Amino acid sequence: MLAAAPLLAQQNAPQPAPTEAQRAPSDAPQQPDAGAQVHTGTASGLEADSRLQNLLADHQFFRLEAELDKLPPEQAQFYRGILANRENDLKKSIELLEPLVDKVTASGDTAHEKLLRKALAEDYLRAGDWAKAAKAYQTMETRLQSKLSSDEQDEIEMPVKMLPLAKDNPPMTVDACDPFVLQVSKNPLGLIDIPVFVDARPHSWMLDPTAPFNLIARSLAREAGLKVSEEATTIHTLTGRAIQVHVTVIPRFTIGGQLTLRNMTAFVFEDADYAFPRSRYQVQGVLGYAALSALGSVTITADDTIAVRPAKQIEPAEKDDLLTKGARFFLDGDQILVAMGKAHESGDETGTNANEESMFVVDAGSQETYLTSRYYDEHTTDFAGQKMELFTLPGPQTLAPQPAFVAETIPLTVGTTTVRVHYIQVLTQPLGSAALDDVYGVLGVDALDQLRSYTFDYRTMRFSVKPE
């Protein structure tokens, strides 16, 4: 689901929250307690693999990484391939996982098959191999639909339905470009709009780092003379209600008048389906993962500029061009997970042990920051004597208000830099969604706007910040 999708709650009337009985349970292994120590003593192969699956489901990538050399070769290959997917090393992930598909399928182990097929499908999608991605997602749905939780089914709805429209599209290519800086703007939703050219026609498109697809409004496609497919599909997870989308190919698409993408696939939505009447804002288009990956490294500053170091440059890159400091970040489905350390009470900007780091979602396409009950469970005493209030979570389907505290200041460590974010909601109870309950919080634009700048470098998978 797109990171911008929670904003579309403005379009919809509130719906009652689903009861626990209505939530489809996941067949993922039982999650360990947030603060539980992982022991690595001797165990049977079955017990050991169950523990490895728990580490993976719990986003404990560093602990899992440390265990790989102890595993039998084929098991190590499997988990190295899954980790390579999370680290966005697409070539490595595909090379490791493709040879295992037939054997894992024949084994009847649906837990492993689900992990493998989902990772490979994501690899093909991020690589822009539309035909392989379409086939991989359709096969996964056909074989494993009964084993997918409702959250997992929602997560794959868009690629399952939309990719068949694009399976014959040509691959996107990117022209080499030197580093540049462009001025951006905040739209009425508080999110970033980037100046782009669709075949030399200027527009402003919303930046959504977690969107798997580029999107374009029907009126813009018509204005640019783009050929729109007659075939369409109906999806629900973008806005929380049924909408139809078609597909097109943009022959020449330029970001900021600098970086040119050729044969860029974009999915076409009807203007009224992605509009915000209350804010009087009409989305012209959305820049998703493929465009962001081509940008290479993106530094977003408080003065509404973006510094870009493209993945493909004309001149040899400077020695300090690659970001090697900061925190590691990972891609897991439609989430960007950043490994943040636990800040020292003294505020010293010292390094942290990877095993002490906790996973937070960083979502530049979401308006609001909140910390989950997992964070609360480890910091309960910090809220003693404070007044609890109800907090309504943003989302296309409005959940019932959740009990929460407001934390005046939360210290977070990104690499060796400690930052303090202010006035953050802290949920006290699980939401019933593994994607959210298993992380420590979601940092949206209200937290990111408290920084002087922040950088995503997709070339090194590093995230860094500069405090105000």
C-alpha positions in Angstrom: 0.0 0.0 0.0 1.3 3.5 -0.8 2.7 5.5 2.0 0.5 8.4 0.9 -2.6 6.3 1.2 -3.3 7.2 4.8 -4.0 10.8 3.7 -6.9 9.5 1.6 -8.9 9.0 4.8 -10.1 12.6 4.1 -12.0 11.1 1.1 -13.9 8.5 3.0 -16.5 8.3 5.8 -15.1 6.7 9.0 -15.6 2.9 9.1 -15.8 0.9 12.3 -12.6 -0.8 13.4 -12.5 -4.6 12.7 -12.8 -6.8 15.7 -10.1 -9.2 16.6 -12.4 -12.0 15.4 -12.5 -10.4 12.0 -8.8 -10.1 11.6 -7.2 -12.9 9.6 -4.4 -14.5 11.6 -1.0 -14.8 10.1 0.7 -18.2 9.8 4.1 -16.5 10.6 5.9 -18.0 13.6 5.1 -16.6 17.1 7.0 -13.4 17.7 9.4 -13.2 20.6 8.9 -10.7 23.3 10.3 -7.3 22.3 12.9 -7.4 25.1 13.6 -11.1 25.0 17.2 -12.1 24.7 17.9 -14.4 21.7 19.9 -17.5 22.8 21.9 -19.3 20.2 22.6 -22.6 22.0 22.3 -26.0 20.4 18.8 -27.0 19.1 17.3 -29.4 16.6 17.2 -28.3 13.0 13.5 -27.6 13.2 13.8 -25.5 16.4 16.8 -23.6 14.9 14.9 -22.8 11.7 11.8 -21.7 13.7 14.1 -19.3 15.6 15.6 -18.0 12.4 12.1 -17.3 11.0 11.2 -15.5 14.2 14.3 -13.3 13.9 13.3 -12.5 10.3 9.7 -11.8 11.1 10.8 -9.6 14.0 13.1 -7.6 11.7 16.2 -8.6 13.7 18.3 -8.6 10.6 21.6 -8.1 12.4 21.1 -11.1 14.6 20.1 -13.2 11.7 23.1 -12.0 9.7 25.4 -13.0 12.5 24.1 -16.6 12.4 24.5 -17.3 8.7 28.0 -18.8 8.9 26.7 -21.4 11.4 24.0 -22.8 9.0 24.1 -25.7 6.6 24.9 -24.4 3.1 21.4 -24.6 1.6 19.7 -23.1 4.6 22.4 -20.3 4.6 21.7 -19.7 0.9 18.0 -19.3 1.6 18.4 -16.8 4.4 21.2 -14.9 2.6 18.8 -14.5 -0.3 16.0 -13.2 1.9 18.4 -10.7 3.6 19.7 -9.6 0.2 16.1 -8.8 -0.7 15.7 -6.7 2.5 19.0 -5.0 1.7 17.9 -4.2 -1.8 20.7 -6.2 -3.4 18.4 -7.4 -6.1 21.0 -9.3 -8.2 22.3 -11.2 -5.2 18.9 -12.1 -4.0 17.7 -13.4 -7.3 20.9 -15.4 -7.8 20.5 -17.1 -4.4 16.8 -17.7 -4.4 15.9 -18.7 -8.0 17.7 -22.0 -7.8 15.8 -22.9 -4.6 12.2 -22.4 -5.9 11.5 -25.9 -7.2 13.0 -27.7 -4.1 11.2 -25.4 -1.6 7.9 -25.8 -3.5 8.3 -29.6 -3.6 9.1 -29.7 0.2 5.5 -28.6 1.1 7.0 -26.1 3.5 4.5 -23.2 2.9 6.2 -20.9 5.4 9.5 -21.1 3.4 7.8 -21.0 0.1 5.9 -17.8 1.1 9.1 -16.1 2.2 10.9 -17.1 -1.0 8.2 -16.3 -3.5 7.4 -12.9 -1.9 11.1 -11.9 -1.9 11.6 -12.9 -5.5 8.5 -11.1 -6.7 9.6 -8.0 -4.9 13.1 -8.4 -6.5 11.6 -8.5 -10.0 9.3 -5.6 -9.4 12.1 -3.3 -8.0 14.3 -4.4 -11.0 11.6 -3.3 -13.4 11.2 -6.8 -14.9 7.5 -6.5 -15.5 6.9 -9.9 -17.0 8.7 -11.9 -14.3 7.2 -9.8 -11.6 3.7 -10.3 -12.9 4.2 -14.1 -13.2 5.8 -14.3 -9.7 3.0 -12.4 -8.0 0.3 -14.4 -9.8 1.9 -17.7 -8.9 2.3 -16.7 -5.3 -1.4 -15.7 -5.1 -2.5 -19.0 -6.8 -0.4 -21.3 -4.7 -0.5 -19.5 -1.3 -3.7 -17.4 -1.1 -5.1 -19.5 1.7 -1.9 -19.0 3.7 -1.8 -15.3 3.4 -3.1 -13.1 6.2 -5.5 -10.3 5.3 -2.6 -7.8 5.7 -0.5 -9.8 3.3 -3.3 -10.1 0.8 -3.8 -6.3 0.9 0.0 -5.8 0.5 0.1 -7.7 -2.8 -3.3 -6.6 -4.2 -1.8 -3.8 -6.3 1.1 -5.8 -7.9 -1.1 -8.9 -8.5 -3.8 -6.9 -10.3 -1.7 -4.1 -11.9 1.4 -5.9 -13.2 -0.4 -8.0 -15.9 -1.3 -4.6 -17.5 2.4 -3.8 -17.8 4.0 -7.2 -18.5 4.7 -6.3 -22.1 6.1 -2.8 -21.4 9.7 -2.0 -22.3 12.2 -1.7 -19.5 12.9 1.8 -18.2 16.3 3.3 -18.9 18.1 6.2 -17.2 20.3 8.8 -18.8 23.6 9.6 -16.9 23.4 12.9 -15.0 25.8 14.8 -12.7 24.7 15.7 -9.1 22.2 18.6 -8.9 20.0 20.5 -6.5 16.4 21.3 -7.1 13.8 23.5 -5.4 10.7 21.6 -4.2 7.5 22.6 -2.5 5.2 21.4 0.2 1.7 20.6 -1.1 -1.5 21.3 0.9 -1.1 17.9 2.5 2.3 18.8 3.9 4.1 16.4 1.6 6.8 17.0 -1.0 6.0 17.9 -4.6 8.8 17.6 -7.1 9.0 19.6 -10.4 8.9 17.1 -13.4 8.5 17.2 -17.1 6.2 14.7 -18.9 7.5 14.9 -22.5 8.5 18.6 -22.0 5.3 19.6 -20.2 6.0 20.9 -16.6 4.1 19.4 -13.7 4.5 18.7 -9.9 4.4 15.1 -8.7 4.2 13.9 -5.2 7.3 12.1 -3.8 6.4 8.8 -2.2 9.5 6.7 -1.4 7.5 3.5 -0.6 5.2 3.5 -3.6 5.9 0.5 -5.7 4.5 2.2 -8.9 4.6 5.5 -10.6 1.1 7.0 -11.0 -0.3 9.7 -13.3 -3.7 11.4 -13.5 -5.8 10.7 -16.5 -6.0 14.4 -17.5 -2.2 14.7 -17.6 -1.9 11.5 -19.7 -4.4 13.0 -22.1 -2.6 16.3 -22.2 0.7 14.7 -22.9 -0.8 12.6 -25.7 0.2 9.3 -24.0 -1.3 6.0 -25.1 -3.4 4.6 -22.3 -4.3 0.9 -22.2 -7.8 -0.1 -22.9 -7.5 -2.8 -20.3 -8.0 -1.8 -16.7 -8.1 -3.3 -13.3 -9.9 -2.5 -10.1 -8.0 -2.0 -6.9 -9.1 -1.1 -3.3 -5.9 -0.6 -1.2 -4.8 2.7 -2.7 -7.7 4.7 -1.4 -9.7 2.3 0.7 -12.4 2.1 -2.0 -12.7 0.6 -5.4 -11.0 2.5 -8.2 -10.0 1.6 -11.8 -6.5 2.1 -13.1 -5.0 1.7 -16.6 -1.3 1.7 -17.7 0.8 3.9 -19.9 4.5 4.3 -20.9 6.0 7.8 -20.8 8.6 8.0 -23.5 10.6 10.8 -21.8 10.2 11.9 -18.2 12.6 14.4 -16.6 13.0 15.2 -12.9 13.8 18.8 -12.1 14.9 19.4 -15.7 18.0 17.3 -15.0 17.6 13.5 -14.7 15.8 11.9 -17.7 14.0 8.5 -17.5 13.0 6.9 -20.7 10.1 4.5 -21.3 8.9 5.0 -17.7 5.8 2.9 -16.9 3.1 4.7 -15.0 -0.4 3.6 -13.9 -3.3 5.9 -14.8 -5.9 6.9 -12.3 -9.0 9.0 -12.8 -8.5 12.5 -11.4 -11.4 12.4 -9.0 -10.1 9.1 -7.4 -6.9 10.8 -6.1 -8.1 14.2 -5.0 -8.5 15.9 -1.6 -11.5 18.1 -1.7 -11.0 19.5 1.9 -7.5 20.6 1.0 -8.4 21.6 -2.6 -5.5 19.5 -3.8 -5.4 17.3 -6.9 -2.6 14.8 -7.2 -1.0 15.1 -10.7 1.3 12.1 -10.3 3.3 10.1 -7.8 7.0 9.3 -8.1 7.5 5.8 -6.7 10.4 3.5 -6.0 11.7 3.2 -9.6 12.2 7.0 -9.9 13.6 7.3 -6.4 16.1 4.5 -7.1 17.3 6.3 -10.2 17.9 9.4 -8.1 20.5 7.4 -6.2 21.0 9.6 -3.1 18.4 12.1 -2.0 19.0 14.8 0.7 15.9 16.7 1.7 16.5 19.9 3.6 14.4 22.2 5.8 14.6 25.0 3.2 12.7 22.9 0.6 15.6 21.8 -1.5 16.7 18.4 -2.6 20.3 17.5 -3.3 20.5 14.5 -5.7 23.5 12.3 -6.4 22.3 10.1 -9.3 23.0 6.4 -9.4 24.3 6.9 -12.9 26.6 9.9 -13.3 28.4 11.4 -16.3 31.7 12.2 -14.6 33.4 9.8 -12.1 31.8 10.3 -8.6 33.8 12.1 -5.9 35.4 10.0 -3.2 32.9 11.2 -0.6 29.9 10.9 -2.9 28.7 7.6 -1.3 27.1 7.8 2.1 28.8 5.3 4.3 27.9 6.7 7.7 24.5 6.9 9.3 22.0 4.0 9.9 21.4 1.1 7.7 17.9 0.9 6.2 16.0 -2.0 4.7 13.1 -2.5 2.4 10.4 -4.9 3.6 7.4 -5.0 1.4 6.1 -1.4 1.3 8.0 -0.3 4.3 11.4 1.5 4.7 12.9 0.2 8.0 15.7 2.2 9.6 17.8 0.6 12.3 18.0 3.2 15.0 20.1 2.9 18.2 19.1 3.6 21.7 20.3 7.1 22.7 22.5 7.4 25.7 21.0 9.5 28.6 24.1 11.8 28.4 23.3 12.6 24.9 26.8 11.7 23.7 26.9 11.0 20.0 28.7 7.7 20.3 28.2 4.6 18.2 25.7 1.9 19.0 25.9 -1.8 19.0 24.0 -3.3 16.1 22.3 -5.7 18.4 20.9 -2.8 20.4 19.3 -1.2 17.4 15.5 -1.1 16.9 13.6 -0.9 13.7 11.5 2.2 12.9 9.5 2.9 9.8 10.5 6.1 8.1 7.7 7.3 5.9 8.2 10.6 4.1 4.7 10.1 2.6 2.8 10.1 5.9 1.7 13.1 7.8 1.9 11.9 11.4 4.5 10.3 13.6 3.6 7.8 16.3 5.4 5.1 18.4 3.9 1.7 18.9 3.0 -0.4 21.9 6.3 -2.2 21.5 8.1 1.1 22.3 5.7 1.7 25.2 6.2 -1.7 26.7 10.0 -0.9 27.0 9.4 2.6 28.3 6.3 2.2 30.5 7.9 4.0 33.5 8.5 7.1 31.4 4.8 7.8 31.3 4.0 7.2 35.0 1.6 9.8 36.2 0.8 11.2 32.8 -2.7 11.5 31.4 -3.7 9.1 28.7 -5.8 10.3 25.8 -7.3 8.8 22.6 -5.4 9.1 19.3 -6.9 8.4 15.9 -4.5 6.7 13.6 -4.3 8.0 10.0 -5.4 5.5 7.4 -7.7 4.9 4.5 -9.9 2.9 6.8 -10.4 4.7 10.0 -9.7 2.6 13.1 -11.3 3.3 16.5 -9.3 5.9 18.5 -6.4 4.2 20.4 -5.3 4.9 24.0 -2.0 6.9 23.9 0.3 9.2 25.7 2.1 12.2 24.3 5.8 12.1 24.7 7.3 15.6 24.9 10.7 14.5 23.8 12.0 11.2 22.3 15.7 10.8 21.7 16.7 8.6 18.7 20.1 7.7 17.5 20.8 7.5 13.8 24.2 6.1 13.2 26.3 8.3 15.6 23.9 11.2 15.7 21.3 11.6 18.4 18.2 13.6 17.5 15.3 14.5 19.6 11.8 14.6 18.2 9.0 16.4 20.1 5.4 15.8 20.9 5.0 12.3 19.6 2.0 10.0 20.2 2.9 6.7 22.0 0.3 3.9 21.6 -0.3 1.7 24.6 -1.9 -1.3 22.9 -1.2 -3.4 19.8 -3.1 -2.5 16.7 -3.4 -6.1 15.5 -1.2 -5.5 12.5 2.1 -7.3 12.4 3.6 -4.7 10.0 3.1 -2.0 12.7 3.2 -3.9 16.0 6.6 -5.4 15.2 8.3 -2.1 14.8 8.9 0.6 17.4 7.3 3.5 15.6 6.5 5.3 12.3 8.3 8.6 11.7 6.3 10.8 9.3 6.9 14.2 7.9 6.0 16.0 11.2 9.1 14.4 12.8 11.3 14.7 9.6 10.4 18.4 9.4 12.1 18.9 12.8 15.4 18.1 11.2 17.8 20.3 9.3 18.1 17.6 6.6 17.8 13.9 6.1 19.3 11.6 3.4 18.3 8.3 1.8 21.2 6.8 -0.2 19.9 3.8 -2.1 23.4 3.1 -3.5 24.7 2.2 0.0 21.3 1.7 1.8 22.2 4.3 4.4 20.0 6.9 6.1 21.5 9.9 7.8 20.1 13.0 9.6 21.3 16.5 10.6 19.5 17.9 13.6 18.3 21.5 13.8 
